[in-house]
Amino acid sequence: MTALGIIISILAAGFFAAIGVGVVAGIQYTVRNRMLPRFVIMGNRRTTRIFSVLYVIVLAALPASLAIYTAWQIITMVRAVE
């Protein structure tokens, strides 16, 4: 039964890590393909562009860092059980 719990925990850690990496990749995609072309079309000021990009990065980095931290904690718990 312990082996099954360890396997499930490792799969959950992998899932959380994949979510975190996916969010980080999504940030780059969103900024490059969605935000920057709209800034050019709308003619926003430089400060508006910079702070908008920073806002999106910080806002998206919070759940990504939480998912990666959760994966690390799951791996740490599995190591303690073994």
Legacy VTK file of the C-alpha trace (Angstrom):
# vtk DataFile Version 3.0
C-alpha trace
ASCII
DATASET POLYDATA
POINTS 82 float
0.000 0.000 0.000
2.881 2.353 0.721
4.293 1.722 -2.741
0.976 2.727 -4.315
0.927 5.926 -2.245
4.479 6.751 -3.326
3.600 6.211 -6.990
0.507 8.414 -6.694
2.535 11.107 -4.905
5.235 11.099 -7.558
2.611 11.364 -10.310
0.968 14.264 -8.450
4.333 15.995 -8.108
4.943 15.570 -11.829
1.509 16.976 -12.558
2.097 20.054 -10.388
5.523 20.596 -11.947
4.002 20.339 -15.441
1.408 22.962 -14.520
4.129 25.308 -13.270
6.252 24.874 -16.389
3.185 25.301 -18.596
2.317 28.586 -16.921
5.864 29.878 -17.345
5.779 28.965 -21.050
2.337 30.543 -21.337
3.626 33.820 -19.933
6.181 34.093 -22.710
3.628 33.174 -25.364
1.064 35.674 -24.074
3.501 38.564 -23.875
5.083 37.898 -27.261
2.014 37.009 -29.326
-0.879 38.710 -27.580
0.269 41.773 -25.686
3.030 43.324 -27.774
1.051 43.460 -31.053
-1.832 45.136 -29.237
0.485 47.721 -27.741
1.684 48.634 -31.233
-1.863 48.911 -32.565
-3.140 50.949 -29.611
-0.086 53.206 -29.466
0.332 52.977 -25.699
3.037 54.895 -23.898
6.283 53.133 -23.003
5.592 53.177 -19.245
2.162 51.618 -19.786
3.736 48.834 -21.824
6.427 48.104 -19.245
4.094 48.031 -16.251
1.484 45.968 -18.101
4.072 43.329 -18.968
5.396 43.315 -15.388
1.858 42.953 -14.051
1.144 39.926 -16.236
4.462 38.293 -15.345
4.021 38.786 -11.597
0.380 37.750 -11.653
1.112 34.548 -13.576
4.289 33.747 -11.650
2.423 33.369 -8.366
0.446 30.214 -9.260
3.414 28.829 -11.184
5.708 29.179 -8.191
3.037 27.668 -5.940
2.686 24.641 -8.237
6.444 24.097 -8.362
6.722 24.523 -4.580
3.894 21.981 -4.066
5.689 19.497 -6.308
8.878 19.971 -4.298
7.032 19.443 -1.005
5.411 16.241 -2.308
8.818 14.897 -3.328
10.205 15.838 0.102
7.367 13.972 1.829
7.939 10.889 -0.334
11.641 10.910 0.558
10.734 11.044 4.242
8.448 8.002 3.893
11.018 5.849 2.106
LINES 1 83
82 0 1 2 3 4 5 6 7 8 9 10 11 12 13 14 15 16 17 18 19 20 21 22 23 24 25 26 27 28 29 30 31 32 33 34 35 36 37 38 39 40 41 42 43 44 45 46 47 48 49 50 51 52 53 54 55 56 57 58 59 60 61 62 63 64 65 66 67 68 69 70 71 72 73 74 75 76 77 78 79 80 81
